[in-house]
Amino acid sequence: MQESKQPETLHLRALMPALTVNDIQASIAWYRDILGFSMAEEYQRDGKVMGARLKAGTIEILVAQDDFAKGRDRKKGVGFRLYSMTDQDVDQLAAAIRERGGQLAQELTDQPWGARDFAVVDPDGFTISISTGVSG
């Protein structure tokens, strides 16, 4: 009997979500001015901004203008959450987000698995949790 070989498991080094948004300028401003991402690259077509690559630490997010081919009323972000980890003080991050006009969708919480986190929701309904370990 011949022994079957298991396929090699996938080894990734980074993940960059691409989010389709209703208003590219509003999304860029929110990620930059409220959350604190920096602009890494802007993508234009015929002189108009159609997308952007935004960076925070080693994490990058792509935002792309919806072409509305699937309708203007389709919901985005429903049932989708981005979990992010930081070594920064999440209490200070949450306070800075509030100071810049942002709102927390989930208040700062000590989770039973040892994390302290909060969540925000971007203009298109994508939820982002920002988490760090709890020192004890």
Backbone as JSON Lines, residues from 0, in Angstrom:
{"i":0,"aa":"M","n":[0.85,-1.18,0.0],"ca":[0.0,0.0,0.0],"c":[0.9,1.25,0.0]}
{"i":1,"aa":"Q","n":[0.59,2.16,-0.89],"ca":[1.41,3.35,-1.03],"c":[0.96,4.43,-0.04]}
{"i":2,"aa":"E","n":[1.95,5.04,0.62],"ca":[1.66,6.08,1.6],"c":[1.34,7.39,0.87]}
{"i":3,"aa":"S","n":[0.23,8.03,1.26],"ca":[-0.12,9.29,0.61],"c":[0.64,10.45,1.25]}
{"i":4,"aa":"K","n":[1.05,11.39,0.41],"ca":[1.77,12.57,0.89],"c":[0.77,13.69,1.15]}
{"i":5,"aa":"Q","n":[0.99,14.39,2.23],"ca":[0.18,15.55,2.54],"c":[0.73,16.73,1.76]}
{"i":6,"aa":"P","n":[-0.13,17.57,1.2],"ca":[0.38,18.76,0.51],"c":[1.01,19.72,1.52]}
{"i":7,"aa":"E","n":[1.98,20.46,1.05],"ca":[2.61,21.46,1.91],"c":[1.56,22.5,2.3]}
{"i":8,"aa":"T","n":[1.6,22.92,3.56],"ca":[0.66,23.93,4.01],"c":[1.06,25.3,3.47]}
{"i":9,"aa":"L","n":[0.11,26.16,3.39],"ca":[0.31,27.51,2.88],"c":[1.13,28.33,3.88]}
{"i":10,"aa":"H","n":[2.1,29.09,3.4],"ca":[2.93,29.96,4.23],"c":[2.86,31.37,3.68]}
{"i":11,"aa":"L","n":[2.08,32.22,4.35],"ca":[1.94,33.6,3.92],"c":[2.76,34.51,4.83]}
{"i":12,"aa":"R","n":[3.16,35.67,4.33],"ca":[3.91,36.63,5.14],"c":[3.13,37.91,5.4]}
{"i":13,"aa":"A","n":[2.1,38.16,4.64],"ca":[1.3,39.36,4.84],"c":[-0.07,39.15,4.21]}
{"i":14,"aa":"L","n":[-1.01,39.96,4.64],"ca":[-2.36,39.94,4.09],"c":[-2.79,41.39,3.92]}
{"i":15,"aa":"M","n":[-3.25,41.74,2.74],"ca":[-3.69,43.11,2.48],"c":[-5.13,43.07,1.96]}
{"i":16,"aa":"P","n":[-6.09,43.4,2.83],"ca":[-7.47,43.41,2.36],"c":[-7.71,44.56,1.38]}
{"i":17,"aa":"A","n":[-8.57,44.31,0.43],"ca":[-8.98,45.34,-0.54],"c":[-10.47,45.58,-0.33]}
{"i":18,"aa":"L","n":[-10.81,46.8,0.05],"ca":[-12.18,47.14,0.37],"c":[-12.76,48.04,-0.72]}
{"i":19,"aa":"T","n":[-13.9,47.66,-1.24],"ca":[-14.6,48.48,-2.22],"c":[-15.45,49.48,-1.45]}
{"i":20,"aa":"V","n":[-15.31,50.76,-1.79],"ca":[-15.96,51.83,-1.01],"c":[-16.84,52.7,-1.89]}
{"i":21,"aa":"N","n":[-17.81,53.35,-1.26],"ca":[-18.74,54.21,-1.98],"c":[-18.12,55.55,-2.36]}
{"i":22,"aa":"D","n":[-17.29,56.1,-1.48],"ca":[-16.71,57.43,-1.7],"c":[-15.23,57.36,-1.35]}
{"i":23,"aa":"I","n":[-14.39,57.22,-2.36],"ca":[-12.96,57.01,-2.14],"c":[-12.33,58.13,-1.32]}
{"i":24,"aa":"Q","n":[-12.69,59.37,-1.57],"ca":[-12.09,60.48,-0.83],"c":[-12.5,60.44,0.64]}
{"i":25,"aa":"A","n":[-13.75,60.13,0.92],"ca":[-14.22,60.03,2.31],"c":[-13.5,58.88,3.03]}
{"i":26,"aa":"S","n":[-13.3,57.76,2.33],"ca":[-12.62,56.63,2.95],"c":[-11.15,56.92,3.22]}
{"i":27,"aa":"I","n":[-10.48,57.53,2.25],"ca":[-9.07,57.9,2.45],"c":[-8.96,58.83,3.65]}
{"i":28,"aa":"A","n":[-9.82,59.83,3.71],"ca":[-9.78,60.79,4.82],"c":[-10.04,60.1,6.15]}
{"i":29,"aa":"W","n":[-10.99,59.19,6.19],"ca":[-11.31,58.49,7.45],"c":[-10.14,57.65,7.93]}
{"i":30,"aa":"Y","n":[-9.58,56.83,7.04],"ca":[-8.45,55.98,7.44],"c":[-7.23,56.83,7.83]}
{"i":31,"aa":"R","n":[-7.0,57.91,7.13],"ca":[-5.85,58.77,7.4],"c":[-6.09,59.65,8.62]}
{"i":32,"aa":"D","n":[-7.18,60.41,8.62],"ca":[-7.39,61.45,9.61],"c":[-8.02,60.96,10.91]}
{"i":33,"aa":"I","n":[-8.8,59.91,10.87],"ca":[-9.44,59.38,12.08],"c":[-8.6,58.25,12.68]}
{"i":34,"aa":"L","n":[-8.25,57.25,11.86],"ca":[-7.49,56.12,12.4],"c":[-5.99,56.36,12.5]}
{"i":35,"aa":"G","n":[-5.44,57.15,11.59],"ca":[-4.01,57.43,11.65],"c":[-3.17,56.65,10.65]}
{"i":36,"aa":"F","n":[-3.79,56.09,9.61],"ca":[-3.03,55.46,8.54],"c":[-2.3,56.55,7.75]}
{"i":37,"aa":"S","n":[-1.27,56.17,7.04],"ca":[-0.61,57.1,6.12],"c":[-0.84,56.63,4.7]}
{"i":38,"aa":"M","n":[-0.79,57.57,3.77],"ca":[-0.97,57.25,2.36],"c":[0.31,56.62,1.83]}
{"i":39,"aa":"A","n":[0.23,55.42,1.34],"ca":[1.4,54.75,0.76],"c":[1.44,54.96,-0.75]}
{"i":40,"aa":"E","n":[0.25,54.9,-1.37],"ca":[0.18,55.06,-2.82],"c":[-1.24,55.39,-3.22]}
{"i":41,"aa":"E","n":[-1.38,56.2,-4.23],"ca":[-2.68,56.58,-4.76],"c":[-2.77,56.07,-6.2]}
{"i":42,"aa":"Y","n":[-3.92,55.54,-6.57],"ca":[-4.12,55.01,-7.91],"c":[-5.14,55.87,-8.63]}
{"i":43,"aa":"Q","n":[-4.75,56.38,-9.8],"ca":[-5.63,57.25,-10.57],"c":[-5.94,56.65,-11.94]}
{"i":44,"aa":"R","n":[-7.09,57.01,-12.44],"ca":[-7.49,56.67,-13.8],"c":[-8.07,57.93,-14.42]}
{"i":45,"aa":"D","n":[-7.51,58.34,-15.51],"ca":[-7.95,59.56,-16.21],"c":[-7.95,60.76,-15.27]}
{"i":46,"aa":"G","n":[-6.92,60.84,-14.41],"ca":[-6.76,61.97,-13.51],"c":[-7.65,61.94,-12.28]}
{"i":47,"aa":"K","n":[-8.41,60.87,-12.1],"ca":[-9.33,60.77,-10.96],"c":[-8.86,59.66,-10.03]}
{"i":48,"aa":"V","n":[-8.84,59.93,-8.72],"ca":[-8.43,58.92,-7.74],"c":[-9.46,57.8,-7.73]}
{"i":49,"aa":"M","n":[-8.98,56.58,-7.96],"ca":[-9.86,55.41,-7.97],"c":[-9.51,54.41,-6.87]}
{"i":50,"aa":"G","n":[-8.35,54.62,-6.24],"ca":[-7.95,53.71,-5.18],"c":[-6.76,54.24,-4.42]}
{"i":51,"aa":"A","n":[-6.48,53.59,-3.3],"ca":[-5.34,53.99,-2.48],"c":[-4.86,52.81,-1.66]}
{"i":52,"aa":"R","n":[-3.56,52.8,-1.42],"ca":[-2.96,51.84,-0.5],"c":[-2.56,52.64,0.73]}
{"i":53,"aa":"L","n":[-3.14,52.27,1.86],"ca":[-2.92,52.97,3.12],"c":[-2.14,52.06,4.06]}
{"i":54,"aa":"K","n":[-1.27,52.66,4.87],"ca":[-0.37,51.88,5.71],"c":[-0.41,52.35,7.15]}
{"i":55,"aa":"A","n":[-0.39,51.39,8.08],"ca":[-0.28,51.65,9.52],"c":[0.66,50.59,10.08]}
{"i":56,"aa":"G","n":[1.87,50.99,10.41],"ca":[2.88,50.01,10.84],"c":[3.2,49.1,9.67]}
{"i":57,"aa":"T","n":[3.08,47.8,9.87],"ca":[3.35,46.85,8.79],"c":[2.08,46.43,8.06]}
{"i":58,"aa":"I","n":[0.94,46.96,8.48],"ca":[-0.34,46.59,7.89],"c":[-0.7,47.55,6.76]}
{"i":59,"aa":"E","n":[-1.22,47.0,5.68],"ca":[-1.69,47.82,4.57],"c":[-3.12,47.43,4.22]}
{"i":60,"aa":"I","n":[-3.88,48.44,3.82],"ca":[-5.26,48.25,3.37],"c":[-5.39,48.95,2.03]}
{"i":61,"aa":"L","n":[-6.05,48.28,1.09],"ca":[-6.39,48.92,-0.18],"c":[-7.84,49.35,-0.11]}
{"i":62,"aa":"V","n":[-8.12,50.55,-0.57],"ca":[-9.5,51.0,-0.74],"c":[-9.67,51.35,-2.21]}
{"i":63,"aa":"A","n":[-10.78,50.93,-2.78],"ca":[-11.03,51.15,-4.21],"c":[-12.44,51.68,-4.39]}
{"i":64,"aa":"Q","n":[-12.57,52.66,-5.25],"ca":[-13.86,53.26,-5.55],"c":[-14.77,52.23,-6.22]}
{"i":65,"aa":"D","n":[-15.94,52.05,-5.68],"ca":[-16.94,51.16,-6.27],"c":[-17.37,51.75,-7.62]}
{"i":66,"aa":"D","n":[-17.47,50.9,-8.63],"ca":[-17.96,51.37,-9.93],"c":[-19.48,51.29,-10.01]}
{"i":67,"aa":"F","n":[-20.09,50.77,-8.96],"ca":[-21.54,50.64,-8.8],"c":[-22.18,49.75,-9.87]}
{"i":68,"aa":"A","n":[-21.39,48.89,-10.5],"ca":[-21.92,47.96,-11.49],"c":[-22.92,46.98,-10.87]}
{"i":69,"aa":"K","n":[-22.78,46.72,-9.56],"ca":[-23.69,45.82,-8.86],"c":[-24.77,46.59,-8.1]}
{"i":70,"aa":"G","n":[-24.92,47.86,-8.42],"ca":[-25.95,48.69,-7.79],"c":[-25.37,49.63,-6.74]}
{"i":71,"aa":"R","n":[-26.01,50.77,-6.58],"ca":[-25.55,51.77,-5.62],"c":[-25.97,51.45,-4.2]}
{"i":72,"aa":"D","n":[-26.96,50.6,-4.01],"ca":[-27.49,50.34,-2.68],"c":[-26.97,49.08,-2.02]}
{"i":73,"aa":"R","n":[-26.03,48.4,-2.66],"ca":[-25.56,47.16,-2.04],"c":[-24.77,47.47,-0.78]}
{"i":74,"aa":"K","n":[-24.98,46.64,0.23],"ca":[-24.32,46.84,1.52],"c":[-22.9,46.31,1.46]}
{"i":75,"aa":"K","n":[-22.03,47.03,2.13],"ca":[-20.63,46.63,2.22],"c":[-20.32,46.4,3.69]}
{"i":76,"aa":"G","n":[-19.34,45.59,3.97],"ca":[-18.88,45.42,5.33],"c":[-19.72,44.54,6.22]}
{"i":77,"aa":"V","n":[-20.9,44.14,5.78],"ca":[-21.77,43.32,6.61],"c":[-21.16,41.93,6.8]}
{"i":78,"aa":"G","n":[-21.04,41.51,8.04],"ca":[-20.51,40.18,8.34],"c":[-19.02,40.05,8.14]}
{"i":79,"aa":"F","n":[-18.31,41.17,8.09],"ca":[-16.88,41.15,7.83],"c":[-16.19,42.02,8.87]}
{"i":80,"aa":"R","n":[-15.13,41.5,9.49],"ca":[-14.39,42.25,10.5],"c":[-12.91,42.03,10.29]}
{"i":81,"aa":"L","n":[-12.15,43.1,10.41],"ca":[-10.69,43.02,10.37],"c":[-10.19,43.1,11.8]}
{"i":82,"aa":"Y","n":[-9.45,42.09,12.23],"ca":[-8.82,42.1,13.55],"c":[-7.38,42.53,13.37]}
{"i":83,"aa":"S","n":[-6.98,43.53,14.12],"ca":[-5.6,43.99,14.05],"c":[-4.99,43.97,15.45]}
{"i":84,"aa":"M","n":[-3.7,43.74,15.49],"ca":[-2.97,43.68,16.76],"c":[-1.93,44.79,16.77]}
{"i":85,"aa":"T","n":[-1.71,45.37,17.95],"ca":[-0.73,46.42,18.11],"c":[0.0,46.23,19.43]}
{"i":86,"aa":"D","n":[1.2,46.81,19.51],"ca":[1.9,46.83,20.79],"c":[1.75,48.21,21.44]}
{"i":87,"aa":"Q","n":[0.95,49.08,20.81],"ca":[0.68,50.39,21.37],"c":[-0.39,50.28,22.46]}
{"i":88,"aa":"D","n":[-0.52,51.32,23.25],"ca":[-1.53,51.39,24.3],"c":[-2.9,51.63,23.65]}
{"i":89,"aa":"V","n":[-3.78,50.64,23.71],"ca":[-5.08,50.77,23.03],"c":[-5.96,51.83,23.67]}
{"i":90,"aa":"D","n":[-5.78,52.09,24.96],"ca":[-6.55,53.15,25.6],"c":[-6.18,54.5,24.99]}
{"i":91,"aa":"Q","n":[-4.89,54.72,24.78],"ca":[-4.43,55.96,24.16],"c":[-4.89,56.04,22.7]}
{"i":92,"aa":"L","n":[-4.83,54.93,21.99],"ca":[-5.29,54.92,20.6],"c":[-6.77,55.26,20.51]}
{"i":93,"aa":"A","n":[-7.58,54.66,21.37],"ca":[-9.02,54.93,21.37],"c":[-9.28,56.41,21.68]}
{"i":94,"aa":"A","n":[-8.55,56.95,22.65],"ca":[-8.71,58.37,23.0],"c":[-8.34,59.26,21.83]}
{"i":95,"aa":"A","n":[-7.26,58.92,21.13],"ca":[-6.82,59.73,19.97],"c":[-7.85,59.67,18.85]}
{"i":96,"aa":"I","n":[-8.44,58.51,18.63],"ca":[-9.47,58.37,17.59],"c":[-10.67,59.25,17.94]}
{"i":97,"aa":"R","n":[-11.07,59.23,19.2],"ca":[-12.19,60.09,19.64],"c":[-11.84,61.57,19.46]}
{"i":98,"aa":"E","n":[-10.61,61.95,19.83],"ca":[-10.18,63.34,19.71],"c":[-10.2,63.81,18.25]}
{"i":99,"aa":"R","n":[-9.98,62.89,17.32],"ca":[-9.98,63.24,15.9],"c":[-11.37,63.14,15.28]}
{"i":100,"aa":"G","n":[-12.39,62.91,16.12],"ca":[-13.76,62.89,15.63],"c":[-14.32,61.51,15.35]}
{"i":101,"aa":"G","n":[-13.56,60.46,15.65],"ca":[-14.05,59.11,15.43],"c":[-14.92,58.61,16.57]}
{"i":102,"aa":"Q","n":[-15.68,57.57,16.29],"ca":[-16.53,56.95,17.29],"c":[-16.16,55.48,17.41]}
{"i":103,"aa":"L","n":[-16.23,54.97,18.63],"ca":[-15.97,53.55,18.84],"c":[-17.29,52.79,18.68]}
{"i":104,"aa":"A","n":[-17.25,51.73,17.9],"ca":[-18.41,50.86,17.74],"c":[-18.47,49.86,18.88]}
{"i":105,"aa":"Q","n":[-17.32,49.55,19.46],"ca":[-17.22,48.7,20.65],"c":[-16.25,49.41,21.58]}
{"i":106,"aa":"E","n":[-16.69,49.68,22.79],"ca":[-15.84,50.34,23.77],"c":[-14.68,49.44,24.17]}
{"i":107,"aa":"L","n":[-13.69,50.02,24.77],"ca":[-12.54,49.26,25.27],"c":[-13.02,48.13,26.18]}
{"i":108,"aa":"T","n":[-12.52,46.93,25.9],"ca":[-12.98,45.75,26.62],"c":[-11.81,44.84,26.91]}
{"i":109,"aa":"D","n":[-11.73,44.33,28.14],"ca":[-10.78,43.28,28.48],"c":[-11.46,41.96,28.13]}
{"i":110,"aa":"Q","n":[-10.9,41.25,27.18],"ca":[-11.5,40.0,26.71],"c":[-11.04,38.83,27.58]}
{"i":111,"aa":"P","n":[-11.86,37.79,27.7],"ca":[-11.5,36.64,28.55],"c":[-10.25,35.89,28.06]}
{"i":112,"aa":"W","n":[-9.86,36.08,26.8],"ca":[-8.69,35.4,26.27],"c":[-7.41,36.22,26.46]}
{"i":113,"aa":"G","n":[-7.5,37.33,27.21],"ca":[-6.31,38.09,27.56],"c":[-6.01,39.29,26.69]}
{"i":114,"aa":"A","n":[-6.9,39.67,25.83],"ca":[-6.69,40.84,24.97],"c":[-7.49,42.02,25.52]}
{"i":115,"aa":"R","n":[-7.06,43.21,25.2],"ca":[-7.83,44.43,25.44],"c":[-8.04,45.04,24.06]}
{"i":116,"aa":"D","n":[-9.3,45.31,23.73],"ca":[-9.57,45.8,22.37],"c":[-10.74,46.75,22.33]}
{"i":117,"aa":"F","n":[-10.87,47.37,21.17],"ca":[-12.02,48.2,20.84],"c":[-12.25,48.05,19.35]}
{"i":118,"aa":"A","n":[-13.36,48.57,18.88],"ca":[-13.67,48.46,17.45],"c":[-14.2,49.78,16.93]}
{"i":119,"aa":"V","n":[-13.93,50.01,15.66],"ca":[-14.46,51.15,14.92],"c":[-15.1,50.62,13.65]}
{"i":120,"aa":"V","n":[-15.96,51.44,13.04],"ca":[-16.6,51.06,11.78],"c":[-16.33,52.16,10.78]}
{"i":121,"aa":"D","n":[-15.8,51.77,9.62],"ca":[-15.46,52.77,8.6],"c":[-16.72,53.27,7.89]}
{"i":122,"aa":"P","n":[-16.61,54.26,7.03],"ca":[-17.81,54.84,6.39],"c":[-18.66,53.85,5.59]}
{"i":123,"aa":"D","n":[-18.1,52.71,5.21],"ca":[-18.85,51.72,4.43],"c":[-19.31,50.52,5.25]}
{"i":124,"aa":"G","n":[-19.11,50.59,6.56],"ca":[-19.6,49.52,7.43],"c":[-18.61,48.41,7.71]}
{"i":125,"aa":"F","n":[-17.35,48.57,7.31],"ca":[-16.32,47.57,7.63],"c":[-15.86,47.8,9.06]}
{"i":126,"aa":"T","n":[-15.93,46.76,9.89],"ca":[-15.54,46.85,11.29],"c":[-14.08,46.48,11.44]}
{"i":127,"aa":"I","n":[-13.37,47.28,12.22],"ca":[-11.96,47.04,12.5],"c":[-11.78,46.97,14.01]}
{"i":128,"aa":"S","n":[-11.31,45.84,14.5],"ca":[-10.95,45.7,15.91],"c":[-9.48,45.97,16.07]}
{"i":129,"aa":"I","n":[-9.14,46.72,17.1],"ca":[-7.74,47.01,17.4],"c":[-7.47,46.45,18.78]}
{"i":130,"aa":"S","n":[-6.47,45.57,18.87],"ca":[-6.29,44.75,20.06],"c":[-4.83,44.68,20.48]}
{"i":131,"aa":"T","n":[-4.63,44.51,21.76],"ca":[-3.31,44.24,22.32],"c":[-3.48,43.31,23.51]}
{"i":132,"aa":"G","n":[-2.41,42.67,23.93],"ca":[-2.48,41.81,25.1],"c":[-2.66,42.64,26.36]}
{"i":133,"aa":"V","n":[-3.23,42.05,27.39],"ca":[-3.44,42.72,28.66],"c":[-2.33,42.32,29.6]}
{"i":134,"aa":"S","n":[-1.63,43.32,30.15],"ca":[-0.59,42.98,31.13],"c":[-1.26,42.68,32.45]}
{"i":135,"aa":"G","n":[-0.73,41.71,33.13],"ca":[-1.43,41.32,34.35],"c":[-0.55,41.11,35.42]}
